[in-house]
Each structure stands twice: as structure tokens, then as C-alpha cells.
Amino acid sequence: FGGLFHLEPEKYRKFNDPVLVVSIDGVGTKIMVARLMDRYDGLGHDIVNHCINDVAVQGAEPLYFLDYLGIGHLRSPLYEQVLESLAEACAAQNVALLGGETAEMPGMYGDDFDLVGCITGVADRGRLVTGDAVTAGDLIIGLAAEGLHTNGYSLARRVLLEQAGFNVDSRPSALGGESVGEALLRPHVCYWPAIRLMLEQELPIHGMAHITGGGWYDNLARVLPSGVGARCRSGVLEVPSIMTLIQEQGQVDRQEMYRAFNMGMGMAWIIPEKFAQEALDCCRQAGTEARVVGEIVNLEDDGQPSVEVQCE
């Protein structure tokens, strides 16, 4: 099929020089936890929200989404839960679910399946957020995460379900009554509502990073120009208890935790200091917890961007 999307002149004439921003990604091994729980109603939110965040960090308004479900055998309620959650997630952010492909291939997938999404957004060329404007003195605002989102599940499963001997129904006291499976399946948060408010109010954003694979270190570094570094403070945003449990049970090095997981910060904004409070207000209006977690500093050797995470 070929999906059609109408760029309505009245709606999109605000873009003087429109640029399409496209991203594709998969849910990854979080699917394996969903299988153990026999619960799939969050996976659509995971992939849609992840993809929206990936284009939104460049200042792009998400337009439409396509999905791919590759599966060994179509079965209920998996199929219905996945498709319904995809539709719910798209509707929540006013994104068109343009279409999808369901491929039933028992010889390829057996009893497994995979879920992939592709999204297209649009931004005005002159307002693309590239990180080039980041400068020493800017503040780093961290937007709170609610769980692992869609990264770090290979390590999480190995530590909790293999080494520690928990199963998805285990309820260790550290999780406050939540089961291991429930904590691992918390959906990926969408940060577009907060970003949209920033763009609508024409507040300057020098850089944004979606904290996915690579954690704080890799994702922040990729949006920094040469000659500057990010100095962040841990503990400003609450670290989800599931990550603390992983660190304790697996005796995982602190630096590795901040490289493998989001550690409570699902997205980072780099903002001129004088606009920090207005940015925090946008997050609050969007229902997203946010805190100032660090600042941008000059590097003495004018070298490649670096990220430092200090204990609070």
C-alpha cells in the first residue's frame, strides 16, 4: 500500500521552509517481558512515544506513523492489544496512524514477534534544534522518566530474572508493592506536549537529547559542539526503584548504570539560563516533572564533548 497524508496549506503554512524529519526504531527486548506477562497493551505506547521523542528533539512536529508487526502466528489478545495501543498512542498526540504491515512468518519468528515503528515530523529549517547553539553557561533541564522506557532490557532481564532469581510476578519490597513485570513494562513517556509548548511560546532551546541507549553519557554528548561539556548532578530527579534494584542485585557499577539506563531522566533540554524557569513552567503545564540537573561548561583543551555525572 501507499499511505497518503495531506499537508493542509492552512495548517502548515506556518512553516516557511519545511524540513521533514524521519525516524525508525523498534521496541527491542522489552517484548520478551511482555510475553512473560502475557500483556501487550503498553507496547504501542512504547514504540509511538519513543519515535515521537526522536523527531521532537530536533524541534519537529510529529505528523504520521507507520508500524511493522512481524510475528510467527497471529493470536489474540496480542494482536488486538498491540494495534489498539498503537492507535491510542497516536490519537493522544494527534499523530495520524497512516498504516502498517503485519507479516505472519512462522518459519522466521516461531512463537516470537517484533514491533517496529517509523515516524515523520516537520520543522521549519530555521528553527531546527541541532545543538550548534549550545554554549557554556546554558542549563540542562532533565525531564523525568517513569521507568526503563525501551532501553536496557537485556541487562535488566539478566540481572533480575536470571541472576537474582526473580520472576515477573515477584514483588520485592524495593518496588513498593509493584511486581517486577509491572515495573519493567511501564510505558515510554512522550515529551512532545512539553516541547510543543516551548515551540509555541518561541522559547529558545539550544539542544535536546532523548535519553535512550547509551544513557546520559552518549545521548548528551551527541548534541554538544566541540569545546564544551555537560556537568550533570545525579539524584536531582528521582531514580525509578526498578533501576536501583537492578544496580543492587547485579552490583552494577554506577557509571555503567548511567550509560545503560536513563536513571530517571528521559529527556534533557539545554536552555539559556534566563529562560530556565519558563521552560520548567512548560513542563509543569504539560504534566511532566522537570528539574535543573546541570550546566554546560567550557573544556580546557577545547576538545571533543564530554559528559560528567556528579553525585548529588
C-alpha positions as CSV (number, residue, x, y, z in Angstrom):
1,F,0.0,0.0,0.0
2,G,0.9,3.6,-0.2
3,G,-0.3,5.8,2.6
4,L,-1.4,9.3,1.9
5,F,-1.0,12.4,4.1
6,H,-2.3,15.8,3.2
7,L,-0.1,18.7,4.2
8,E,-3.1,21.1,4.5
9,P,-2.0,24.6,3.4
10,E,-3.9,26.4,6.1
11,K,-2.4,24.3,8.8
12,Y,1.1,24.1,7.7
13,R,1.7,27.5,6.1
14,K,3.4,28.4,9.4
15,F,6.5,26.6,8.1
16,N,8.4,29.0,5.8
17,D,11.0,26.4,4.8
18,P,9.6,23.0,5.9
19,V,12.0,20.1,6.5
20,L,10.8,16.5,7.0
21,V,12.3,14.7,10.0
22,V,12.1,10.9,9.9
23,S,12.9,8.2,12.4
24,I,12.6,4.4,12.7
25,D,13.0,2.2,15.8
26,G,11.9,-1.0,17.5
27,V,10.6,-1.9,20.9
28,G,13.5,-4.3,21.4
29,T,13.7,-7.0,24.1
30,K,11.0,-5.3,26.2
31,I,8.8,-7.6,24.1
32,M,10.2,-10.6,25.9
33,V,9.0,-9.2,29.3
34,A,5.6,-8.6,27.7
35,R,5.5,-12.2,26.6
36,L,6.3,-13.4,30.1
37,M,3.5,-11.2,31.4
38,D,1.1,-12.1,28.5
39,R,0.4,-8.4,28.4
40,Y,0.9,-6.3,25.3
41,D,-1.3,-3.2,25.8
42,G,1.7,-0.9,26.5
43,L,3.9,-1.8,23.6
44,G,2.1,0.5,21.1
45,H,2.6,3.4,23.5
46,D,6.3,2.4,23.8
47,I,7.1,2.5,20.1
48,V,4.9,5.5,19.2
49,N,6.2,7.7,22.1
50,H,9.8,6.6,21.5
51,C,9.6,7.6,17.8
52,I,7.9,10.9,18.6
53,N,10.6,11.8,21.0
54,D,13.3,11.0,18.5
55,V,12.0,13.6,16.0
56,A,10.7,16.1,18.6
57,V,14.3,16.6,20.0
58,Q,15.1,18.3,16.6
59,G,12.1,20.6,17.0
60,A,9.8,18.6,14.6
61,E,6.1,18.3,15.0
62,P,5.1,14.7,14.5
63,L,2.8,14.1,11.6
64,Y,2.2,10.4,10.8
65,F,3.3,7.0,12.0
66,L,3.6,3.5,10.3
67,D,4.1,0.2,12.1
68,Y,5.5,-3.2,11.3
69,L,4.5,-6.3,13.2
70,G,6.4,-9.4,12.3
71,I,5.0,-12.5,14.0
72,G,5.1,-16.2,13.8
73,H,1.4,-16.8,14.3
74,L,-1.3,-14.2,14.7
75,R,-3.1,-14.7,18.0
76,S,-5.4,-13.0,20.5
77,P,-5.3,-10.9,22.6
78,L,-1.7,-10.0,21.4
79,Y,-2.8,-8.7,18.0
80,E,-5.7,-6.6,19.3
81,Q,-3.8,-5.2,22.2
82,V,-0.8,-4.1,20.1
83,L,-2.9,-2.4,17.4
84,E,-5.3,-0.8,19.9
85,S,-2.4,0.6,21.9
86,L,-0.7,2.0,18.7
87,A,-4.0,3.8,17.8
88,E,-4.4,5.1,21.3
89,A,-0.8,6.5,21.5
90,C,-1.1,8.2,18.1
91,A,-4.5,9.7,18.9
92,A,-3.2,11.0,22.2
93,Q,-0.6,13.1,20.3
94,N,-2.7,13.9,17.3
95,V,-0.5,11.8,15.0
96,A,-2.0,10.0,12.1
97,L,-1.7,6.3,12.1
98,L,-1.1,6.1,8.4
99,G,-0.9,2.4,8.0
100,G,1.1,-0.7,8.9
101,E,2.4,-4.1,7.8
102,T,1.5,-7.3,9.5
103,A,3.8,-10.1,8.4
104,E,2.9,-13.7,9.6
105,M,6.1,-15.8,9.1
106,P,6.2,-18.9,11.3
107,G,9.5,-20.0,9.8
108,M,11.1,-16.8,10.7
109,Y,9.6,-15.9,14.1
110,G,8.3,-19.1,15.6
111,D,6.3,-18.0,18.6
112,D,8.1,-14.7,18.8
113,F,7.2,-11.3,17.3
114,D,8.8,-8.0,16.6
115,L,7.3,-4.5,16.6
116,V,8.9,-1.6,14.7
117,G,7.7,1.9,14.0
118,C,8.5,4.7,11.6
119,I,7.5,8.3,12.1
120,T,7.7,11.5,10.0
121,G,7.7,15.0,11.5
122,V,8.1,18.5,10.1
123,A,10.1,21.5,11.3
124,D,11.0,24.9,9.9
125,R,14.6,24.8,8.7
126,G,15.3,28.0,10.6
127,R,14.0,26.5,13.9
128,L,15.7,23.1,13.7
129,V,17.2,22.2,17.1
130,T,20.7,20.9,16.2
131,G,22.9,21.6,19.3
132,D,25.0,24.1,17.4
133,A,23.8,26.9,19.6
134,V,24.8,25.2,22.9
135,T,27.3,27.4,24.8
136,A,28.9,27.4,28.2
137,G,26.5,28.8,30.9
138,D,23.5,27.1,29.4
139,L,21.5,25.0,31.9
140,I,20.5,21.4,31.5
141,I,16.8,20.6,32.4
142,G,16.0,17.0,33.0
143,L,12.5,15.7,32.2
144,A,11.5,12.8,34.4
145,A,11.3,9.2,33.2
146,E,8.8,6.7,34.7
147,G,10.8,3.5,34.1
148,L,13.3,1.9,31.7
149,H,11.2,3.1,28.8
150,T,12.6,1.0,25.9
151,N,16.3,0.5,26.7
152,G,18.5,-1.6,28.9
153,Y,16.2,-4.7,28.9
154,S,18.9,-7.2,28.1
155,L,20.9,-6.2,31.2
156,A,17.7,-5.8,33.3
157,R,16.5,-9.3,32.4
158,R,19.8,-10.9,33.0
159,V,20.2,-9.3,36.5
160,L,16.6,-9.6,37.7
161,L,15.3,-12.7,36.0
162,E,18.4,-14.8,35.9
163,Q,21.0,-13.8,38.5
164,A,18.6,-12.6,41.2
165,G,16.1,-15.3,40.6
166,F,13.1,-13.1,40.5
167,N,10.2,-13.8,38.1
168,V,7.8,-11.2,36.5
169,D,5.3,-11.8,39.4
170,S,7.9,-11.3,42.2
171,R,7.2,-8.3,44.4
172,P,10.4,-7.3,46.2
173,S,9.9,-4.7,48.9
174,A,12.1,-2.3,47.0
175,L,9.3,-1.9,44.4
176,G,6.7,-0.8,46.9
177,G,4.1,-3.4,46.0
178,E,4.7,-3.4,42.3
179,S,5.7,-6.6,40.6
180,V,9.0,-6.9,38.6
181,G,7.0,-7.4,35.4
182,E,4.8,-4.3,36.1
183,A,7.8,-2.1,36.8
184,L,9.6,-3.3,33.6
185,L,6.5,-2.7,31.5
186,R,5.9,0.9,32.4
187,P,5.4,2.7,29.1
188,H,7.8,5.0,27.5
189,V,6.9,8.7,28.3
190,C,6.1,11.1,25.4
191,Y,7.7,14.5,25.9
192,W,6.1,16.2,22.8
193,P,3.4,18.1,24.8
194,A,6.1,19.9,26.7
195,I,8.2,20.6,23.6
196,R,5.2,21.8,21.8
197,L,4.6,24.4,24.5
198,M,8.2,25.6,24.2
199,L,7.9,25.9,20.4
200,E,4.5,27.7,20.6
201,Q,5.9,30.3,23.0
202,E,9.0,30.6,20.8
203,L,11.3,29.9,23.8
204,P,14.9,29.2,22.8
205,I,16.1,25.6,23.0
206,H,19.8,25.2,22.2
207,G,19.7,21.4,22.3
208,M,17.7,18.4,23.3
209,A,18.6,14.8,23.9
210,H,16.3,11.8,24.2
211,I,17.9,9.6,26.8
212,T,17.8,6.1,25.3
213,G,20.5,3.5,24.6
214,G,23.8,5.0,25.8
215,G,22.2,6.7,28.8
216,W,23.3,10.2,29.9
217,Y,26.8,9.9,28.6
218,D,26.3,9.1,24.9
219,N,23.0,10.9,24.3
220,L,24.0,14.2,25.8
221,A,27.5,14.1,24.2
222,R,26.0,13.8,20.7
223,V,24.2,17.1,20.9
224,L,27.2,19.1,22.2
225,P,29.5,21.1,19.9
226,S,33.2,20.7,20.3
227,G,34.8,22.6,23.1
228,V,32.1,22.3,25.7
229,G,31.0,19.6,28.1
230,A,27.9,18.8,30.3
231,R,28.3,18.7,34.0
232,C,25.3,16.8,35.5
233,R,24.2,16.0,39.0
234,S,22.6,12.7,39.8
235,G,19.8,12.4,42.3
236,V,18.0,15.7,41.3
237,L,15.4,13.6,39.6
238,E,14.1,10.5,41.4
239,V,15.7,7.3,40.1
240,P,12.9,4.7,39.5
241,S,13.1,2.0,42.1
242,I,13.5,-0.7,39.4
243,M,16.8,0.7,38.4
244,T,18.0,0.9,42.0
245,L,17.0,-2.8,42.3
246,I,19.0,-3.7,39.2
247,Q,22.1,-1.9,40.5
248,E,21.9,-3.6,43.9
249,Q,21.1,-7.1,42.7
250,G,23.6,-7.0,39.8
251,Q,26.3,-5.0,41.7
252,V,26.4,-2.8,38.5
253,D,29.0,-0.1,38.5
254,R,27.4,3.4,38.9
255,Q,28.9,4.7,35.7
256,E,27.6,1.7,33.8
257,M,24.1,2.4,35.2
258,Y,24.2,5.9,33.8
259,R,25.4,4.5,30.4
260,A,22.9,1.7,30.2
261,F,19.7,3.3,31.6
262,N,18.0,6.7,31.7
263,M,18.3,6.8,35.6
264,G,15.2,8.9,35.9
265,M,15.9,11.4,33.1
266,G,14.0,10.5,29.9
267,M,15.0,13.7,28.1
268,A,17.3,16.6,28.6
269,W,16.9,20.2,27.3
270,I,19.8,22.6,27.1
271,I,18.4,26.1,27.7
272,P,19.8,29.6,28.1
273,E,19.9,30.3,31.9
274,K,17.4,33.2,31.7
275,F,14.7,31.0,30.2
276,A,15.1,28.1,32.5
277,Q,12.1,29.0,34.7
278,E,9.8,29.4,31.6
279,A,11.0,26.0,30.4
280,L,10.2,24.4,33.7
281,D,6.8,26.0,33.6
282,C,6.1,24.5,30.2
283,C,7.0,21.1,31.6
284,R,4.7,21.6,34.6
285,Q,1.8,22.7,32.3
286,A,2.3,19.5,30.2
287,G,2.2,17.4,33.3
288,T,5.9,16.5,33.2
289,E,8.1,16.7,36.2
290,A,11.4,18.5,35.4
291,R,14.4,19.9,37.3
292,V,17.6,21.7,36.5
293,V,20.2,18.9,36.6
294,G,23.3,20.5,35.4
295,E,25.1,23.1,33.2
296,I,27.2,23.4,30.1
297,V,30.9,24.2,30.8
298,N,33.9,25.1,28.6
299,L,36.6,22.4,28.2
300,E,40.1,23.5,28.9
301,D,41.6,21.7,25.9
302,D,38.7,22.7,23.5
303,G,38.3,19.0,22.7
304,Q,35.5,16.6,22.0
305,P,32.3,17.0,24.0
306,S,32.3,15.2,27.3
307,V,29.7,14.4,30.0
308,E,30.3,14.3,33.7
309,V,27.8,12.9,36.2
310,Q,28.5,14.0,39.8
311,C,26.9,12.6,42.9
312,E,24.4,15.0,44.4
